[in-house]
Amino acid sequence: MLDDRCYFPAMQSWPNPRMLLATTLALAAALAGDPTSVAQAGATSAAGKAPASASVEVTLTQGASLPGVTVTMPVVGLSMEYPTMATDLGTGACPSPALVSALEQLGSPPLALAGDSQDMTVPSGVLIGAPPSSWEMATLYTLPAGFWSQLHCLLGQTHDPLTVGLNLKTGQPAWAEQMAAGAQSAATNGLSFSLGNEPDLYLLPNYSSFDHPPADQETLEVDLYLQLAGALRQVIGGAPVIGPELATPAHWQHELPRIISQLHLATVGVHAYPLSACLTPKAVTTGGLLTPYAGEEPRKLATAVATAQAAGVPAIISESNSVSCGGLAGVSDSPASAVWAVRFVLSALKTGFLEVRFHFSGGPYDPFILSGQEVIERPLDDAMVALGRWLPVGASLRTVPRVRGLVATSVTGASGQTLLILDNEHPAAQKVVLRKAQHVRVETFSPTRAGLQTTQLAAKHGRIQLVLAPNSVVAVSAVA
């Protein structure tokens, strides 16, 4: 399945082509190992200035005393299309141990059944013997008979919190009631619901004048959404609701407070994809993924966070990944996706979002692939594991000011331990001198090498020297 924005190209915005081209060429030069080209590329990097050749001096505790953002829930979660989950659950009474192990390695994060298939899924058995009456009816996805019992077996072992997306666009309240009952039988560690997927992209045509939508288009769309979602809200009773799962929060920016209030949302959830494989696939490159434009996408959604905070509810990015429309092979599954994910989650947390849920749809951007009894991990999975460990519940993080040429983030754990995350956004290497540390662990994500590379370094003459490779992210922590 593909996310909805494949079919709505006008809903995406894109980076400046000159900036994207310059960054891509600079990255290519850096990967080729040409020192002259790297130096020249640094002058035209996305940040606008080349990092100085002199070393940057930092300490592990630098900035730790500044006010920070507290981590109150797992910082990463999963969003899965219904057919993808059904396939991964297999045909047995319980899923394979490989799937259990993959979720446990991620820390048993929140798990959502969502995406484009949410508004195409119906309970098992409801369409038996009924001839399809429309194109939409003929293309609905019917859950396998044992889906909820298999999911219960999975969650009984992993204890992931569950969010179940209900079909608002093509569904019926009776179907939603059956889905809710199935979800309640499956959940073992908390249950919430979402009501429709990306309803701001549902069509509400103005037949009298397609070229001139009415001035109150947003209000008309939200009125209809609230009417239909309200019926589903009655079906699930007092269960927590995450939503409204907007593709582009700006579409319903003015009506979002009314939606929060009328549906009694427990969490505001919105979607975010920085690049698209269906709008301008030529722009979907490794260089494009490594631009600040892609990594800092959450900052564009700050208004949604402010609206949620004003209503007294948390906000999360409930569906995201590197490239919409299922991702692009060679980019979404490349080592660069791990670098992007770290940048994206840090940006989301600093913007005020409490969590990012990465999407599965059976495409190249899936964090891992289940192949029989084997899990094939992709670089994005490595980043998710690392982020869960670097940013546990109870930790706090803040941007460290005045670190020349780098984006520095200080993380303080609940027990007082510190971690320094250094991000070299430039296509040129950056020298760093670490002071006031004797032994450190350095963990590195690189756009040219898959996996998290870990080394331990000891001080010489009271300092430790590091060289951050182009477009790499490192996390430095003290070793006893």
Secondary structure as a PSIPRED ss2 file (coil, helix, strand):
# PSIPRED VFORMAT (PSIPRED V4.0)

   1 M C   1.000  0.000  0.000
   2 L C   1.000  0.000  0.000
   3 D C   1.000  0.000  0.000
   4 D H   0.000  1.000  0.000
   5 R H   0.000  1.000  0.000
   6 C H   0.000  1.000  0.000
   7 Y H   0.000  1.000  0.000
   8 F C   1.000  0.000  0.000
   9 P H   0.000  1.000  0.000
  10 A H   0.000  1.000  0.000
  11 M H   0.000  1.000  0.000
  12 Q C   1.000  0.000  0.000
  13 S C   1.000  0.000  0.000
  14 W C   1.000  0.000  0.000
  15 P C   1.000  0.000  0.000
  16 N C   1.000  0.000  0.000
  17 P H   0.000  1.000  0.000
  18 R H   0.000  1.000  0.000
  19 M H   0.000  1.000  0.000
  20 L H   0.000  1.000  0.000
  21 L H   0.000  1.000  0.000
  22 A H   0.000  1.000  0.000
  23 T H   0.000  1.000  0.000
  24 T H   0.000  1.000  0.000
  25 L H   0.000  1.000  0.000
  26 A H   0.000  1.000  0.000
  27 L H   0.000  1.000  0.000
  28 A H   0.000  1.000  0.000
  29 A H   0.000  1.000  0.000
  30 A H   0.000  1.000  0.000
  31 L H   0.000  1.000  0.000
  32 A H   0.000  1.000  0.000
  33 G C   1.000  0.000  0.000
  34 D C   1.000  0.000  0.000
  35 P H   0.000  1.000  0.000
  36 T H   0.000  1.000  0.000
  37 S H   0.000  1.000  0.000
  38 V H   0.000  1.000  0.000
  39 A H   0.000  1.000  0.000
  40 Q H   0.000  1.000  0.000
  41 A H   0.000  1.000  0.000
  42 G H   0.000  1.000  0.000
  43 A C   1.000  0.000  0.000
  44 T C   1.000  0.000  0.000
  45 S C   1.000  0.000  0.000
  46 A C   1.000  0.000  0.000
  47 A C   1.000  0.000  0.000
  48 G C   1.000  0.000  0.000
  49 K C   1.000  0.000  0.000
  50 A C   1.000  0.000  0.000
  51 P C   1.000  0.000  0.000
  52 A C   1.000  0.000  0.000
  53 S C   1.000  0.000  0.000
  54 A C   1.000  0.000  0.000
  55 S C   1.000  0.000  0.000
  56 V E   0.000  0.000  1.000
  57 E E   0.000  0.000  1.000
  58 V E   0.000  0.000  1.000
  59 T E   0.000  0.000  1.000
  60 L C   1.000  0.000  0.000
  61 T C   1.000  0.000  0.000
  62 Q C   1.000  0.000  0.000
  63 G C   1.000  0.000  0.000
  64 A C   1.000  0.000  0.000
  65 S C   1.000  0.000  0.000
  66 L C   1.000  0.000  0.000
  67 P C   1.000  0.000  0.000
  68 G C   1.000  0.000  0.000
  69 V E   0.000  0.000  1.000
  70 T E   0.000  0.000  1.000
  71 V C   1.000  0.000  0.000
  72 T C   1.000  0.000  0.000
  73 M C   1.000  0.000  0.000
  74 P C   1.000  0.000  0.000
  75 V C   1.000  0.000  0.000
  76 V E   0.000  0.000  1.000
  77 G E   0.000  0.000  1.000
  78 L E   0.000  0.000  1.000
  79 S E   0.000  0.000  1.000
  80 M E   0.000  0.000  1.000
  81 E C   1.000  0.000  0.000
  82 Y H   0.000  1.000  0.000
  83 P H   0.000  1.000  0.000
  84 T H   0.000  1.000  0.000
  85 M H   0.000  1.000  0.000
  86 A H   0.000  1.000  0.000
  87 T H   0.000  1.000  0.000
  88 D H   0.000  1.000  0.000
  89 L H   0.000  1.000  0.000
  90 G C   1.000  0.000  0.000
  91 T C   1.000  0.000  0.000
  92 G C   1.000  0.000  0.000
  93 A C   1.000  0.000  0.000
  94 C C   1.000  0.000  0.000
  95 P C   1.000  0.000  0.000
  96 S C   1.000  0.000  0.000
  97 P H   0.000  1.000  0.000
  98 A H   0.000  1.000  0.000
  99 L H   0.000  1.000  0.000
 100 V H   0.000  1.000  0.000
 101 S H   0.000  1.000  0.000
 102 A H   0.000  1.000  0.000
 103 L H   0.000  1.000  0.000
 104 E H   0.000  1.000  0.000
 105 Q H   0.000  1.000  0.000
 106 L C   1.000  0.000  0.000
 107 G C   1.000  0.000  0.000
 108 S C   1.000  0.000  0.000
 109 P C   1.000  0.000  0.000
 110 P C   1.000  0.000  0.000
 111 L E   0.000  0.000  1.000
 112 A E   0.000  0.000  1.000
 113 L E   0.000  0.000  1.000
 114 A C   1.000  0.000  0.000
 115 G C   1.000  0.000  0.000
 116 D H   0.000  1.000  0.000
 117 S H   0.000  1.000  0.000
 118 Q H   0.000  1.000  0.000
 119 D H   0.000  1.000  0.000
 120 M H   0.000  1.000  0.000
 121 T E   0.000  0.000  1.000
 122 V E   0.000  0.000  1.000
 123 P C   1.000  0.000  0.000
 124 S C   1.000  0.000  0.000
 125 G C   1.000  0.000  0.000
 126 V C   1.000  0.000  0.000
 127 L C   1.000  0.000  0.000
 128 I C   1.000  0.000  0.000
 129 G C   1.000  0.000  0.000
 130 A C   1.000  0.000  0.000
 131 P C   1.000  0.000  0.000
 132 P C   1.000  0.000  0.000
 133 S C   1.000  0.000  0.000
 134 S C   1.000  0.000  0.000
 135 W H   0.000  1.000  0.000
 136 E H   0.000  1.000  0.000
 137 M H   0.000  1.000  0.000
 138 A H   0.000  1.000  0.000
 139 T C   1.000  0.000  0.000
 140 L C   1.000  0.000  0.000
 141 Y E   0.000  0.000  1.000
 142 T E   0.000  0.000  1.000
 143 L C   1.000  0.000  0.000
 144 P C   1.000  0.000  0.000
 145 A C   1.000  0.000  0.000
 146 G C   1.000  0.000  0.000
 147 F H   0.000  1.000  0.000
 148 W H   0.000  1.000  0.000
 149 S H   0.000  1.000  0.000
 150 Q H   0.000  1.000  0.000
 151 L H   0.000  1.000  0.000
 152 H H   0.000  1.000  0.000
 153 C H   0.000  1.000  0.000
 154 L H   0.000  1.000  0.000
 155 L H   0.000  1.000  0.000
 156 G H   0.000  1.000  0.000
 157 Q H   0.000  1.000  0.000
 158 T H   0.000  1.000  0.000
 159 H C   1.000  0.000  0.000
 160 D C   1.000  0.000  0.000
 161 P C   1.000  0.000  0.000
 162 L E   0.000  0.000  1.000
 163 T E   0.000  0.000  1.000
 164 V E   0.000  0.000  1.000
 165 G E   0.000  0.000  1.000
 166 L E   0.000  0.000  1.000
 167 N C   1.000  0.000  0.000
 168 L C   1.000  0.000  0.000
 169 K C   1.000  0.000  0.000
 170 T C   1.000  0.000  0.000
 171 G C   1.000  0.000  0.000
 172 Q C   1.000  0.000  0.000
 173 P H   0.000  1.000  0.000
 174 A H   0.000  1.000  0.000
 175 W H   0.000  1.000  0.000
 176 A H   0.000  1.000  0.000
 177 E H   0.000  1.000  0.000
 178 Q H   0.000  1.000  0.000
 179 M H   0.000  1.000  0.000
 180 A H   0.000  1.000  0.000
 181 A H   0.000  1.000  0.000
 182 G H   0.000  1.000  0.000
 183 A H   0.000  1.000  0.000
 184 Q H   0.000  1.000  0.000
 185 S H   0.000  1.000  0.000
 186 A H   0.000  1.000  0.000
 187 A C   1.000  0.000  0.000
 188 T C   1.000  0.000  0.000
 189 N C   1.000  0.000  0.000
 190 G C   1.000  0.000  0.000
 191 L E   0.000  0.000  1.000
 192 S E   0.000  0.000  1.000
 193 F E   0.000  0.000  1.000
 194 S E   0.000  0.000  1.000
 195 L E   0.000  0.000  1.000
 196 G C   1.000  0.000  0.000
 197 N C   1.000  0.000  0.000
 198 E C   1.000  0.000  0.000
 199 P H   0.000  1.000  0.000
 200 D H   0.000  1.000  0.000
 201 L H   0.000  1.000  0.000
 202 Y C   1.000  0.000  0.000
 203 L C   1.000  0.000  0.000
 204 L C   1.000  0.000  0.000
 205 P C   1.000  0.000  0.000
 206 N C   1.000  0.000  0.000
 207 Y C   1.000  0.000  0.000
 208 S C   1.000  0.000  0.000
 209 S C   1.000  0.000  0.000
 210 F C   1.000  0.000  0.000
 211 D C   1.000  0.000  0.000
 212 H C   1.000  0.000  0.000
 213 P C   1.000  0.000  0.000
 214 P C   1.000  0.000  0.000
 215 A C   1.000  0.000  0.000
 216 D C   1.000  0.000  0.000
 217 Q H   0.000  1.000  0.000
 218 E H   0.000  1.000  0.000
 219 T H   0.000  1.000  0.000
 220 L H   0.000  1.000  0.000
 221 E H   0.000  1.000  0.000
 222 V H   0.000  1.000  0.000
 223 D H   0.000  1.000  0.000
 224 L H   0.000  1.000  0.000
 225 Y H   0.000  1.000  0.000
 226 L H   0.000  1.000  0.000
 227 Q H   0.000  1.000  0.000
 228 L H   0.000  1.000  0.000
 229 A H   0.000  1.000  0.000
 230 G H   0.000  1.000  0.000
 231 A H   0.000  1.000  0.000
 232 L H   0.000  1.000  0.000
 233 R H   0.000  1.000  0.000
 234 Q H   0.000  1.000  0.000
 235 V H   0.000  1.000  0.000
 236 I H   0.000  1.000  0.000
 237 G C   1.000  0.000  0.000
 238 G C   1.000  0.000  0.000
 239 A C   1.000  0.000  0.000
 240 P C   1.000  0.000  0.000
 241 V E   0.000  0.000  1.000
 242 I E   0.000  0.000  1.000
 243 G E   0.000  0.000  1.000
 244 P E   0.000  0.000  1.000
 245 E E   0.000  0.000  1.000
 246 L E   0.000  0.000  1.000
 247 A C   1.000  0.000  0.000
 248 T C   1.000  0.000  0.000
 249 P H   0.000  1.000  0.000
 250 A H   0.000  1.000  0.000
 251 H H   0.000  1.000  0.000
 252 W H   0.000  1.000  0.000
 253 Q C   1.000  0.000  0.000
 254 H C   1.000  0.000  0.000
 255 E C   1.000  0.000  0.000
 256 L H   0.000  1.000  0.000
 257 P H   0.000  1.000  0.000
 258 R H   0.000  1.000  0.000
 259 I H   0.000  1.000  0.000
 260 I H   0.000  1.000  0.000
 261 S H   0.000  1.000  0.000
 262 Q H   0.000  1.000  0.000
 263 L H   0.000  1.000  0.000
 264 H C   1.000  0.000  0.000
 265 L C   1.000  0.000  0.000
 266 A C   1.000  0.000  0.000
 267 T E   0.000  0.000  1.000
 268 V E   0.000  0.000  1.000
 269 G E   0.000  0.000  1.000
 270 V E   0.000  0.000  1.000
 271 H E   0.000  0.000  1.000
 272 A E   0.000  0.000  1.000
 273 Y C   1.000  0.000  0.000
 274 P C   1.000  0.000  0.000
 275 L E   0.000  0.000  1.000
 276 S E   0.000  0.000  1.000
 277 A C   1.000  0.000  0.000
 278 C C   1.000  0.000  0.000
 279 L C   1.000  0.000  0.000
 280 T C   1.000  0.000  0.000
 281 P H   0.000  1.000  0.000
 282 K H   0.000  1.000  0.000
 283 A H   0.000  1.000  0.000
 284 V C   1.000  0.000  0.000
 285 T C   1.000  0.000  0.000
 286 T H   0.000  1.000  0.000
 287 G H   0.000  1.000  0.000
 288 G H   0.000  1.000  0.000
 289 L H   0.000  1.000  0.000
 290 L C   1.000  0.000  0.000
 291 T C   1.000  0.000  0.000
 292 P H   0.000  1.000  0.000
 293 Y H   0.000  1.000  0.000
 294 A H   0.000  1.000  0.000
 295 G H   0.000  1.000  0.000
 296 E C   1.000  0.000  0.000
 297 E H   0.000  1.000  0.000
 298 P H   0.000  1.000  0.000
 299 R H   0.000  1.000  0.000
 300 K H   0.000  1.000  0.000
 301 L H   0.000  1.000  0.000
 302 A H   0.000  1.000  0.000
 303 T H   0.000  1.000  0.000
 304 A H   0.000  1.000  0.000
 305 V H   0.000  1.000  0.000
 306 A H   0.000  1.000  0.000
 307 T H   0.000  1.000  0.000
 308 A H   0.000  1.000  0.000
 309 Q H   0.000  1.000  0.000
 310 A H   0.000  1.000  0.000
 311 A C   1.000  0.000  0.000
 312 G C   1.000  0.000  0.000
 313 V C   1.000  0.000  0.000
 314 P C   1.000  0.000  0.000
 315 A E   0.000  0.000  1.000
 316 I E   0.000  0.000  1.000
 317 I E   0.000  0.000  1.000
 318 S E   0.000  0.000  1.000
 319 E E   0.000  0.000  1.000
 320 S E   0.000  0.000  1.000
 321 N C   1.000  0.000  0.000
 322 S C   1.000  0.000  0.000
 323 V E   0.000  0.000  1.000
 324 S E   0.000  0.000  1.000
 325 C C   1.000  0.000  0.000
 326 G C   1.000  0.000  0.000
 327 G C   1.000  0.000  0.000
 328 L C   1.000  0.000  0.000
 329 A C   1.000  0.000  0.000
 330 G C   1.000  0.000  0.000
 331 V C   1.000  0.000  0.000
 332 S C   1.000  0.000  0.000
 333 D C   1.000  0.000  0.000
 334 S C   1.000  0.000  0.000
 335 P C   1.000  0.000  0.000
 336 A H   0.000  1.000  0.000
 337 S H   0.000  1.000  0.000
 338 A H   0.000  1.000  0.000
 339 V H   0.000  1.000  0.000
 340 W H   0.000  1.000  0.000
 341 A H   0.000  1.000  0.000
 342 V H   0.000  1.000  0.000
 343 R H   0.000  1.000  0.000
 344 F H   0.000  1.000  0.000
 345 V H   0.000  1.000  0.000
 346 L H   0.000  1.000  0.000
 347 S H   0.000  1.000  0.000
 348 A H   0.000  1.000  0.000
 349 L H   0.000  1.000  0.000
 350 K H   0.000  1.000  0.000
 351 T H   0.000  1.000  0.000
 352 G C   1.000  0.000  0.000
 353 F C   1.000  0.000  0.000
 354 L C   1.000  0.000  0.000
 355 E C   1.000  0.000  0.000
 356 V E   0.000  0.000  1.000
 357 R E   0.000  0.000  1.000
 358 F E   0.000  0.000  1.000
 359 H E   0.000  0.000  1.000
 360 F E   0.000  0.000  1.000
 361 S C   1.000  0.000  0.000
 362 G C   1.000  0.000  0.000
 363 G C   1.000  0.000  0.000
 364 P C   1.000  0.000  0.000
 365 Y C   1.000  0.000  0.000
 366 D C   1.000  0.000  0.000
 367 P C   1.000  0.000  0.000
 368 F E   0.000  0.000  1.000
 369 I E   0.000  0.000  1.000
 370 L E   0.000  0.000  1.000
 371 S E   0.000  0.000  1.000
 372 G C   1.000  0.000  0.000
 373 Q C   1.000  0.000  0.000
 374 E E   0.000  0.000  1.000
 375 V E   0.000  0.000  1.000
 376 I E   0.000  0.000  1.000
 377 E E   0.000  0.000  1.000
 378 R C   1.000  0.000  0.000
 379 P H   0.000  1.000  0.000
 380 L H   0.000  1.000  0.000
 381 D H   0.000  1.000  0.000
 382 D H   0.000  1.000  0.000
 383 A H   0.000  1.000  0.000
 384 M H   0.000  1.000  0.000
 385 V H   0.000  1.000  0.000
 386 A H   0.000  1.000  0.000
 387 L H   0.000  1.000  0.000
 388 G H   0.000  1.000  0.000
 389 R H   0.000  1.000  0.000
 390 W H   0.000  1.000  0.000
 391 L C   1.000  0.000  0.000
 392 P C   1.000  0.000  0.000
 393 V C   1.000  0.000  0.000
 394 G C   1.000  0.000  0.000
 395 A C   1.000  0.000  0.000
 396 S E   0.000  0.000  1.000
 397 L E   0.000  0.000  1.000
 398 R E   0.000  0.000  1.000
 399 T E   0.000  0.000  1.000
 400 V E   0.000  0.000  1.000
 401 P C   1.000  0.000  0.000
 402 R C   1.000  0.000  0.000
 403 V C   1.000  0.000  0.000
 404 R C   1.000  0.000  0.000
 405 G C   1.000  0.000  0.000
 406 L C   1.000  0.000  0.000
 407 V E   0.000  0.000  1.000
 408 A E   0.000  0.000  1.000
 409 T E   0.000  0.000  1.000
 410 S E   0.000  0.000  1.000
 411 V E   0.000  0.000  1.000
 412 T E   0.000  0.000  1.000
 413 G C   1.000  0.000  0.000
 414 A C   1.000  0.000  0.000
 415 S C   1.000  0.000  0.000
 416 G C   1.000  0.000  0.000
 417 Q C   1.000  0.000  0.000
 418 T E   0.000  0.000  1.000
 419 L E   0.000  0.000  1.000
 420 L E   0.000  0.000  1.000
 421 I E   0.000  0.000  1.000
 422 L E   0.000  0.000  1.000
 423 D E   0.000  0.000  1.000
 424 N C   1.000  0.000  0.000
 425 E C   1.000  0.000  0.000
 426 H C   1.000  0.000  0.000
 427 P C   1.000  0.000  0.000
 428 A C   1.000  0.000  0.000
 429 A C   1.000  0.000  0.000
 430 Q E   0.000  0.000  1.000
 431 K E   0.000  0.000  1.000
 432 V E   0.000  0.000  1.000
 433 V E   0.000  0.000  1.000
 434 L E   0.000  0.000  1.000
 435 R E   0.000  0.000  1.000
 436 K C   1.000  0.000  0.000
 437 A C   1.000  0.000  0.000
 438 Q C   1.000  0.000  0.000
 439 H E   0.000  0.000  1.000
 440 V E   0.000  0.000  1.000
 441 R E   0.000  0.000  1.000
 442 V E   0.000  0.000  1.000
 443 E E   0.000  0.000  1.000
 444 T E   0.000  0.000  1.000
 445 F E   0.000  0.000  1.000
 446 S E   0.000  0.000  1.000
 447 P C   1.000  0.000  0.000
 448 T C   1.000  0.000  0.000
 449 R E   0.000  0.000  1.000
 450 A E   0.000  0.000  1.000
 451 G E   0.000  0.000  1.000
 452 L E   0.000  0.000  1.000
 453 Q E   0.000  0.000  1.000
 454 T E   0.000  0.000  1.000
 455 T E   0.000  0.000  1.000
 456 Q E   0.000  0.000  1.000
 457 L E   0.000  0.000  1.000
 458 A E   0.000  0.000  1.000
 459 A C   1.000  0.000  0.000
 460 K E   0.000  0.000  1.000
 461 H C   1.000  0.000  0.000
 462 G C   1.000  0.000  0.000
 463 R E   0.000  0.000  1.000
 464 I E   0.000  0.000  1.000
 465 Q E   0.000  0.000  1.000
 466 L E   0.000  0.000  1.000
 467 V E   0.000  0.000  1.000
 468 L E   0.000  0.000  1.000
 469 A C   1.000  0.000  0.000
 470 P C   1.000  0.000  0.000
 471 N C   1.000  0.000  0.000
 472 S C   1.000  0.000  0.000
 473 V E   0.000  0.000  1.000
 474 V E   0.000  0.000  1.000
 475 A E   0.000  0.000  1.000
 476 V E   0.000  0.000  1.000
 477 S E   0.000  0.000  1.000
 478 A E   0.000  0.000  1.000
 479 V C   1.000  0.000  0.000
 480 A C   1.000  0.000  0.000
